[in-house]
Amino acid sequence: MFDTLSDRLAATFKNLRGKGRLSEADIDATAREIRIALLEADVALPVVRSFIANVKERARGAEVSQALNPAQQMIKIVNEELVGILGGETRRLRFAKNPPTVIMLAGLQGAGKTTLAGKLGLWLKGQGHSPLLVACDLQRPNAVNQLSVVADRAGVAVYAPEPGNGVGDPVQVAKDSIEHARSKQYDVVIVDTAGRLGIDQELMQQAADIRDAVSPDEILFVVDAMIGQDAVNTAEAFRDGVGFDGVVLSKLDGDARGGAALSIAHVTGKQVMFASNGEKLEDFDAFHPDRMASRILDMGDLLTLIEQAEKTFSQEEAAKMASKLASSKGKDFTLDDFLAQMEQVRKMGSISKLLGMLPGMGQIKDQINNIDERDVDRTAAIIKSMTPKERAEPTIINGSRRARIAKGSGVEVSAVKNLVERFFDARKMMSKMAQGGGMPGMPGMPGMGGGPGRQKKQVKQAKGKRKSGNPMKRKAEEQAAAARREQAAAQGGAFGLLAQEDKNFELPDEFKKFMG
């Protein structure tokens, strides 16, 4: 969603690199480019004006003029200001002292409230809570049925006493759900309310009545991040009509320009608390302004990547794999282990999304987007077509075995050969890292072994005088060298010692002092 903005900002900062100091003209030109980038990204005009004014004021101050690297200091300023307009610190859910905690979802029809109720329920379940989804959208056809299906997929409970499709009182359902949650020991109640295609009085009144009936601890306004500037207008109308405590951005994986996400927190004064960035129920997490700013500036999001890895990988399995790699030059690490690791990485999400969280990956964005996710499936198919002995000892895989494996997995024989070779190379590299040798072909890195004391100091051999590749030129050089040697011998030896007539030569006084 923020690709266009990221590309424009990256091009702007590229022009600043290599400058020892920034002139007034440099600051104005940079501010102008950033302004254009934000406006093209559909960021609200008042937000752009405030952002540019703050950046220019700080850029003219001492923190840039006295910096060792003004370009990096400008990036730091823009990063901090981006974090500021995105809401500053991460906002967490407030839980009630006496359960259940009531969370009410509000927003327009089509914003993704019902799906988001399931995502939030799954997320809270992962945090150790027992959520209950409440079907209060009794207007939209099949809304109740949709919530039941989503709740079933998320593995959480649902309260839907009315069939919906225009039948039932949503305010009464919301009120009854609190007692139901108390009796069944659910500690969080998520109320899914009805939406409309646009803001109208009936929608606002129903949302306000449900709010008054259940007294929610949190009212979350769900906004479609793809609708642009209208998202800000809708958010302001809901804030004034019903009120809300936080914002949830849905459809962040879309290809819209994303300015709404940068505008809502600043315009409404309410922070973005959650973001939904995919169709799966797992594609949902807390919104971190600092991490989002880092992604926009192509500085990566390693913290989110680490958190996802911690959720997916068990520490016991990781320690087991590390010990296999460290022992007997990694020969205990088999293709079965390699397949298990690959499947664990696949559980974290798409490869392109994971690579996109690494710093600097915006420069190879096209290559990342063209990654074929099915390559992982093909690799798994090849390994699963091998016998247990072949997986444990890949060295026994000869030509006839490769042909059988290729036929079983539906690939070319060359694909099997390439996989085995890549496995040996990867095992060798990972084994060296596990044993503390650092990255092969690279100097030792702190924390990776192979530090300065572990590597032998290499003595750089002096290069001799290179000879010309041209035969005629080389012959001329050899003749000139022979003539010099003859002349040196005639004057007192092959090393060009002093000639007879120069034997009375004396060093200057300054040199005599140093020579003793």
C-alpha positions in Angstrom: 0.0 0.0 0.0 2.8 2.4 0.8 5.1 1.4 -2.1 4.6 4.7 -4.1 5.3 6.8 -1.0 8.3 4.7 -0.1 9.8 5.0 -3.6 9.3 8.8 -3.7 10.9 9.3 -0.3 13.8 6.9 -1.1 14.5 9.0 -4.3 14.4 12.2 -2.3 16.9 11.1 0.3 19.2 9.6 -2.4 19.8 13.2 -3.6 21.0 14.2 -0.2 23.7 11.5 0.2 27.3 12.6 0.0 26.6 16.2 1.1 28.7 17.5 4.0 26.2 20.1 4.9 22.7 21.0 3.8 22.0 24.5 2.4 18.7 26.3 2.7 18.0 25.3 -0.9 18.6 21.6 -0.1 16.1 21.7 2.8 13.5 23.5 0.7 13.9 21.1 -2.2 13.7 18.1 0.1 10.6 19.5 1.8 9.0 20.1 -1.6 9.6 16.5 -2.7 8.3 15.1 0.6 5.1 17.3 0.3 4.5 16.0 -3.3 5.1 12.4 -2.1 2.5 12.7 0.8 -0.1 14.4 -1.4 0.3 11.7 -4.1 -0.2 9.1 -1.3 -3.6 10.8 -0.5 -2.6 12.2 2.9 -5.0 14.9 4.1 -3.8 18.4 3.3 -3.8 19.7 7.0 -1.6 16.7 8.0 0.8 17.4 5.1 1.1 21.1 6.1 1.8 20.3 9.7 4.3 17.5 8.8 6.3 19.7 6.4 6.4 22.7 8.8 7.8 20.4 11.6 10.4 18.8 9.3 11.6 22.2 7.9 11.8 23.7 11.4 13.9 20.8 12.7 16.0 20.6 9.6 17.1 24.2 10.0 18.1 23.6 13.6 21.4 22.5 15.2 20.6 18.8 15.0 21.2 18.8 11.2 23.7 21.7 10.8 26.1 20.1 13.4 25.5 16.5 12.3 28.3 14.4 10.9 25.9 13.1 8.2 23.1 15.6 7.4 21.3 13.2 5.1 21.0 10.5 7.7 19.8 13.2 10.2 17.1 14.3 7.8 15.9 10.6 7.5 15.8 10.4 11.3 13.7 13.6 11.5 11.3 12.4 8.8 11.0 9.0 10.6 10.3 10.6 14.0 7.7 13.0 12.4 6.0 10.0 10.6 5.8 8.2 13.9 4.2 11.3 15.4 1.4 11.6 12.8 0.8 7.8 13.0 0.0 8.2 16.7 3.3 8.1 18.5 3.4 5.2 20.9 1.6 1.8 20.4 -1.9 2.0 22.0 -2.9 -1.2 23.9 -6.5 -2.5 24.6 -7.9 -1.4 28.0 -9.4 -4.4 29.8 -12.1 -4.1 32.4 -11.3 -4.7 36.1 -14.4 -6.9 36.4 -14.9 -9.1 33.3 -16.2 -9.2 30.8 -14.4 -6.5 28.8 -16.8 -5.2 26.1 -15.4 -4.2 22.7 -17.8 -2.7 20.2 -17.0 -2.5 16.5 -18.4 0.3 14.4 -18.0 1.5 10.8 -19.5 1.5 7.4 -20.9 -1.5 5.5 -18.1 -3.3 3.6 -15.3 -2.0 5.9 -14.7 -5.6 7.1 -16.2 -5.5 10.6 -17.5 -9.1 10.7 -14.3 -10.6 9.4 -12.3 -8.4 11.7 -14.4 -9.6 14.7 -13.1 -13.1 14.0 -9.5 -11.9 13.6 -9.7 -10.0 16.8 -11.2 -13.0 18.6 -8.4 -15.3 17.3 -5.8 -12.7 18.4 -7.3 -12.4 21.9 -7.5 -16.2 22.1 -3.8 -16.3 21.4 -3.2 -13.8 24.2 -4.9 -16.2 26.7 -8.4 -14.7 26.7 -11.8 -16.4 26.0 -13.7 -14.1 23.7 -17.3 -14.2 22.7 -18.5 -12.8 19.3 -22.0 -11.2 19.4 -24.1 -10.9 16.2 -25.7 -7.5 16.4 -25.7 -6.9 12.6 -29.3 -8.0 11.9 -29.8 -5.9 8.8 -27.3 -7.2 6.2 -28.4 -10.5 4.5 -26.5 -13.5 6.0 -24.4 -11.3 8.3 -25.3 -13.5 11.3 -24.4 -16.7 9.3 -21.1 -15.1 8.2 -20.1 -14.3 11.8 -20.9 -17.8 12.9 -18.7 -19.2 10.1 -15.8 -16.8 11.0 -16.1 -17.7 14.7 -16.0 -21.4 13.9 -12.8 -20.9 11.8 -11.2 -18.9 14.6 -12.2 -21.5 17.2 -14.1 -18.9 19.4 -17.7 -18.8 20.7 -20.5 -16.9 19.1 -23.8 -15.5 20.5 -26.4 -15.3 17.8 -30.0 -15.7 19.2 -31.7 -13.9 16.3 -31.6 -15.1 12.6 -31.0 -11.6 11.2 -31.9 -10.6 7.7 -34.0 -7.8 9.1 -35.4 -9.8 12.0 -34.6 -9.1 15.7 -33.6 -6.2 18.0 -29.8 -5.6 17.9 -29.9 -3.5 21.1 -31.6 -6.3 23.1 -29.2 -8.9 21.7 -26.2 -6.7 22.8 -27.7 -6.3 26.3 -28.4 -10.1 26.7 -25.0 -11.0 25.5 -23.3 -9.5 28.6 -25.3 -11.8 30.9 -24.6 -14.7 28.7 -20.9 -14.0 28.8 -20.9 -13.8 32.6 -22.8 -17.1 33.0 -20.4 -18.9 30.5 -17.2 -17.3 31.9 -16.2 -15.4 28.7 -13.9 -12.5 29.7 -14.1 -10.5 26.4 -17.3 -9.7 24.4 -16.8 -8.4 20.8 -20.0 -6.8 19.5 -20.4 -6.7 15.7 -22.8 -3.9 14.8 -24.5 -3.1 11.5 -23.1 -0.6 9.0 -24.5 1.5 6.1 -23.2 2.4 2.7 -22.9 6.0 4.0 -23.4 8.0 7.1 -27.1 8.4 8.1 -29.1 9.2 11.2 -30.5 5.7 11.6 -27.0 4.1 11.6 -25.8 6.6 14.2 -28.8 6.2 16.4 -28.6 2.4 16.4 -24.8 2.5 17.2 -25.5 5.0 20.0 -28.3 2.8 21.5 -26.0 -0.3 21.5 -23.3 1.8 23.1 -25.6 3.0 25.9 -26.9 -0.6 26.4 -23.6 -2.3 26.9 -21.3 0.6 28.1 -18.3 -0.8 26.1 -14.8 -0.5 27.5 -13.5 0.1 23.9 -15.3 1.3 20.8 -13.2 0.5 17.8 -13.9 2.3 14.5 -13.2 -0.1 11.6 -12.1 1.8 8.4 -11.3 0.5 5.0 -7.8 1.8 4.3 -8.5 1.8 0.6 -11.3 4.4 0.5 -8.8 7.3 0.7 -9.8 10.8 1.9 -13.4 9.8 2.6 -12.1 7.6 5.5 -11.1 10.8 7.4 -14.6 12.3 6.8 -16.3 9.1 8.0 -14.1 8.9 11.0 -14.9 12.5 12.0 -18.6 11.8 11.6 -18.5 8.7 13.8 -16.3 10.5 16.4 -18.9 13.3 16.7 -22.0 11.1 16.5 -21.1 8.0 18.5 -17.5 8.4 19.7 -14.8 5.9 19.5 -11.6 5.1 21.4 -9.4 3.7 18.7 -9.1 2.9 15.0 -8.7 -0.4 13.2 -7.4 -0.3 9.6 -8.6 -3.1 7.4 -7.3 -4.1 3.9 -3.8 -2.7 4.4 -2.6 -5.3 1.9 -4.5 -3.5 -0.9 -2.9 -1.4 -3.7 -4.5 1.9 -2.7 -2.3 4.9 -1.8 -2.8 4.5 1.9 -3.0 8.2 2.9 -6.0 7.5 5.1 -3.8 5.5 7.5 -1.4 8.5 7.8 -4.2 11.0 8.3 -6.8 9.4 10.7 -4.8 9.5 13.9 -3.7 13.1 13.3 -7.1 14.4 12.3 -9.3 12.6 14.9 -6.8 12.5 17.7 -7.6 8.7 18.1 -4.8 6.3 17.6 -4.7 3.3 15.1 -4.7 0.3 17.4 -4.9 -2.7 15.0 -4.2 -3.4 11.3 -5.5 -6.2 9.1 -3.2 -6.9 6.2 -4.5 -10.0 4.5 -7.5 -12.3 4.0 -6.5 -15.0 6.5 -7.6 -14.8 10.1 -4.0 -14.7 11.2 -3.2 -11.6 9.1 -4.0 -9.2 11.9 -1.8 -7.6 14.6 -1.4 -4.6 16.9 -0.5 -1.4 15.0 3.0 -0.1 15.9 3.5 3.5 14.5 7.3 3.2 14.7 7.4 0.0 12.8 5.0 1.3 10.1 7.2 4.4 9.7 10.3 2.2 9.3 8.5 0.2 6.6 7.5 3.4 4.7 11.2 4.6 4.8 12.4 1.1 3.7 14.2 0.6 7.0 12.5 -2.8 7.5 10.4 -4.2 10.4 12.7 -6.7 12.1 10.8 -6.6 15.4 7.6 -7.9 13.8 9.6 -10.5 11.9 11.2 -11.7 15.2 7.8 -11.8 16.9 6.3 -13.9 14.1 9.3 -16.3 14.3 8.9 -16.6 18.0 5.2 -17.5 17.6 6.0 -20.1 14.9 9.2 -21.7 16.0 9.5 -23.6 19.3 12.7 -23.0 21.3 13.2 -26.7 21.8 13.1 -27.4 18.1 15.5 -24.5 17.4 18.0 -25.8 20.0 17.7 -29.3 18.6 18.5 -28.1 15.1 21.4 -25.9 16.3 23.0 -28.9 18.1 22.6 -31.0 14.9 24.3 -28.4 12.8 27.1 -27.9 15.4 28.0 -31.6 15.6 30.1 -33.6 13.1 30.2 -30.7 10.6 26.4 -30.7 10.3 26.1 -34.2 8.9 23.4 -35.0 11.5 21.2 -32.3 9.8 19.1 -34.3 7.2 16.7 -33.4 4.5 13.9 -34.3 6.9 15.1 -31.5 9.2 15.5 -29.2 6.2 11.8 -29.9 5.2 10.6 -29.3 8.8 12.4 -25.9 8.9 11.0 -24.9 5.5 7.5 -25.7 6.6 8.0 -23.7 9.8 9.0 -20.7 7.7 6.0 -21.2 5.5 3.7 -21.0 8.5 5.0 -17.4 9.2 3.4 -16.2 6.0 4.4 -15.7 2.3 8.1 -15.5 1.5 7.6 -12.1 -0.2 6.0 -10.6 2.9 8.8 -11.9 5.1 11.5 -10.5 2.8 9.6 -7.2 2.7 10.2 -6.8 6.4 14.0 -6.7 5.9 15.8 -3.3 5.6 16.6 -2.2 2.1 14.3 -4.7 0.4 12.4 -1.9 -1.3 15.3 -1.7 -3.8 14.6 -5.2 -5.1 10.8 -4.9 -4.7 10.0 -6.2 -8.2 12.1 -9.3 -7.7 10.4 -10.0 -4.3 7.0 -9.6 -5.9 7.9 -12.1 -8.6 8.9 -14.8 -6.2 6.9 -18.0 -6.9 5.5 -19.2 -3.6 4.9 -22.6 -5.2 8.7 -23.2 -5.3 8.5 -24.2 -1.6 5.8 -26.7 -2.5 7.9 -28.2 -5.3 10.9 -28.5 -3.0 8.7 -30.3 -0.4 7.4 -32.6 -3.1 10.9 -33.6 -4.1 12.0 -34.3 -0.6 8.8 -36.3 0.1 9.5 -38.4 -3.0 12.7 -39.7 -1.5 13.1 -42.8 0.7 13.9 -42.3 4.4 17.4 -43.5 3.7 17.9 -40.9 0.9 16.7 -38.1 3.2 19.1 -39.2 5.9 22.0 -39.7 3.6 21.6 -37.5 0.4 25.1 -38.6 -0.7 23.7 -41.9 -1.9 21.4 -40.2 -4.5 22.9 -41.3 -7.8 21.6 -40.9 -11.4 19.0 -43.6 -11.3 17.7 -42.5 -7.8 17.4 -38.9 -9.2 15.4 -40.1 -12.1 13.0 -42.0 -9.8 12.6 -39.0 -7.4 12.0 -36.6 -10.4 9.3 -38.9 -11.7 7.6 -39.2 -8.3 7.6 -35.4 -7.7 6.7 -34.4 -11.3 9.9 -32.3 -11.9 12.9 -32.4 -14.1 16.0 -34.5 -13.0 18.0 -31.3 -12.9 15.7 -29.9 -10.3 16.5 -32.8 -8.0 20.2 -32.4 -8.6 20.0 -28.7 -7.9 18.1 -29.2 -4.7 20.6 -31.7 -3.3 23.6 -29.5 -4.2 21.8 -26.4 -2.6 21.1 -28.5 0.5 24.8 -29.4 0.9 25.9 -25.8 0.4 23.3 -24.5 2.9 24.2 -27.2 5.4 27.9 -26.4 5.1 27.3 -22.6 5.6 24.9 -23.1 8.5 27.2 -25.6 10.2 30.1 -23.2 10.0 27.9 -20.5 11.6 26.7 -22.9 14.3 30.3 -23.9 15.1 31.4 -20.2 15.5 33.2 -19.7 12.2 31.1 -16.7 11.1 29.7 -16.4 7.6 31.9 -18.3 5.1 33.9 -15.9 3.0 33.2 -13.0 5.4 35.1 -11.6 8.4 33.9 -12.9 11.8 30.9 -11.1 13.2 30.2 -10.3 16.8 28.0 -13.0 18.4 28.5 -15.3 15.4 31.9 -16.7 16.4 34.8 -16.1 14.1 35.7 -12.9 15.8 39.1 -11.1 15.4 41.0 -13.5 17.6 39.7 -16.6 15.8 41.0 -15.8 12.3 44.7 -16.2 11.4 46.2 -13.0 10.2 46.8 -13.3 6.5 50.0 -11.9 5.3 49.4 -10.0 2.1 51.9 -11.2 -0.5 53.6 -8.4 -2.4 52.8 -8.5 -6.1 55.8 -8.7 -8.4 56.1 -6.4 -11.4 53.6 -7.5 -14.0 54.8 -8.2 -17.5 53.0 -6.9 -20.5 50.9 -9.2 -22.5 52.1 -7.7 -25.8 55.1 -9.8 -27.0 56.8 -6.9 -28.8 56.4 -4.6 -25.8 57.6 -7.4 -23.4 60.7 -8.0 -25.5 61.5 -4.2 -25.5 61.1 -4.2 -21.7 63.4 -7.2 -21.3 66.1 -5.5 -23.5 65.9 -2.3 -21.5 66.2 -4.2 -18.2 69.2 -6.1 -19.5 70.9 -2.8 -20.5 70.2 -1.4 -17.0 71.8 -4.5 -15.4 74.9 -4.2 -17.6 75.2 -0.5 -16.8 74.8 -1.2 -13.0 77.5 -3.9 -13.1 79.9 -1.6 -14.9 79.3 1.1 -12.2 79.8 -1.2 -9.2 77.5 -4.2 -8.9 74.1 -5.4 -9.8 72.4 -3.3 -7.1 73.5 0.0 -8.7 76.2 0.8 -6.1 78.0 4.1 -6.3 80.4 4.5 -9.3 84.1 5.0 -8.7 83.9 8.7 -9.4 81.1 9.1 -6.7 83.0 7.4 -3.8 83.7 10.8 -2.2 80.0 11.6 -2.0 78.7 12.6 1.5 75.2 12.7 2.9 73.8 16.1 3.8 74.1 17.1 7.5 70.3 16.6 8.1 70.5 13.0 7.0 73.7 12.4 9.0 71.9 13.5 12.2 69.2 10.8 11.6 71.7 8.1 10.6 73.8 8.6 13.7 
